[in-house]
Amino acid sequence: MKALTYTGPQQISFTEVPDPTLPGRDGAIIRVTAAGICGSDLHIYAGHGFTDGIGYTVGHEAVGEIIELGPDVEGFAIGDRVLASASVGCDRCPQCKRGTVAACERHPLPIDACYGLGGSLAGTQAELLAVPHAEGNLVRLPDAVGDEAAVVLTDNAPTAWYGARRARIVPGDTVVVIGLGPVGLMAVQSAFAMGAARVLGVDLIGERRKRAAELGAEPIESDDPKTAIRDLLGGGADVALEAVGADATIKLAISAVGHRGRVSVVGVSQNRAFPFHMQLAQVKELEFHIGLCSIQYELPALLRLTAAGRLTPEVVVSHRLPMSEGPSAYRMFAERADGVCKVVLDPRR
């Protein structure tokens, strides 16, 4: 089959790889109909991935059709249209049974808990995908949810919702979203769905600020977002949702909230020694949340909200390309060119 593989920093290849085999009696194989490029894939593309290996298939967002099932799988059938959750659990331990697969006792983070981070679990940017423990890692899709929305629901939308939920957004809150890529734009939607009165959006890229404004956010146009936020809100926001993971944006999130503010970080940080301002946090009575989303836990609510039209994940998709154009799509995404926000790849084209 054809797939996108990581072959070195700034090098993604569209190449032939072996077809996957059924990953156990409780596994499945799906024919991928749509796969997304996620912002966290750019860590790998830049050479700052989660393993030193090369040659593995990348990607962790996929929608497709089941073409093979293990004999122990119940509740699914050949031909079912499904979403493959980006987070992968064993479907057996107590954590997975609760849906909190990020704490799975058998799939250690991060390599074995997500597709496409190394050689142990092949990625989704391919014609076929092997799904382990299918009952816990596949979700059947309702007809009302299209492929583009479903791709965003594999990771970006649940991550945003998780961050907003952890920040305990309540009706009337003022919210600042820092980073307006796909996760940030879904955080804007999530904040409004939870009742936020005002949502401010911060991003260096004008096209992304424009997209956030179309969703109802107030874009911060200033080169000094910290001062602009405080001027607009008179002392700081109730909540800051951080969707980048850089030291500077996490610091901005902490400074953007007022007294008893809540900060929720879902951007991927690889910093093992972040300089947390403990004195400021103590004076503010700050709540600080950070974590990795268990997609399975968030999906039931998100599928209902999407099917009802309360959330529109597909609006973050800016480009739809054949998977054969994957290498150029990665370059475009890394360079933030052509107004790129979310790229969906079709292996059938």
MOHUQUI-V277074 format. One record per backbone hydrogen bond with DSSP energy under -1.0 kcal/mol. CO is the residue of the C=O (numbers start at 1). NH is the residue of the N-H. Records with the same first field share a line. If there is no record, write none. Layout:
CO=NH ; NH
This chain:
1=17
2=127
3=15
4=58
5=13
6=55
8=11
11=7
13=5
15=3
22=24
24=27
25=72
26=134
27=70
28=131
29=67 ; 68
30=129
31=65
34=63
35=345
38=41
39=42
41=45
42=46
43=48
44=47
45=10
56=6
58=125
59=124
61=36
62=84
63=33 ; 34
64=82
65=31
66=79
68=29
70=73
77=80
80=66
81=141
82=64
83=139
93=97
94=98
95=100
96=99
99=101
100=103
101=104
108=112
110=113
113=88
121=116
124=126
125=4
127=32
129=30
131=28
133=136 ; 137
134=138
137=85
139=83
142=145
146=150
147=151
148=152
149=153
152=157
154=86
155=159
156=160
157=161
158=162
159=163
160=164
161=165
162=166
163=167
164=169
165=168
170=173
173=197 ; 198
174=238 ; 239
175=200
176=241
177=202
178=243
181=185
182=186
183=187
184=188
185=189
186=190
187=191
188=192
189=193
190=194
191=196
192=195
195=172
198=175
199=218
200=177
201=220
202=179
205=209
206=210
207=211
208=212
209=213
210=214
212=217
213=216
218=201
224=228
225=229
226=230
227=231
228=232
229=233
230=234 ; 235
237=258
238=262
239=176
240=264
241=178
242=266 ; 267
246=250
247=251
248=252
249=253
250=254
251=255
252=256
256=237
258=261
261=287
262=240
263=289
264=242
265=291
274=276
276=278
277=281
278=282
279=283
280=284
281=286
284=260
287=263
289=265
294=297 ; 298
295=299
298=302
299=303
300=304
301=305
302=306
303=307
304=308
305=310 ; 311
306=309
312=315
313=316
314=317
319=344
321=346
322=325
323=326
325=329
326=330
327=331
328=332
329=333
330=334
331=335
332=337
337=340
342=318 ; 319
343=37
344=321
345=35
346=323 ; 349
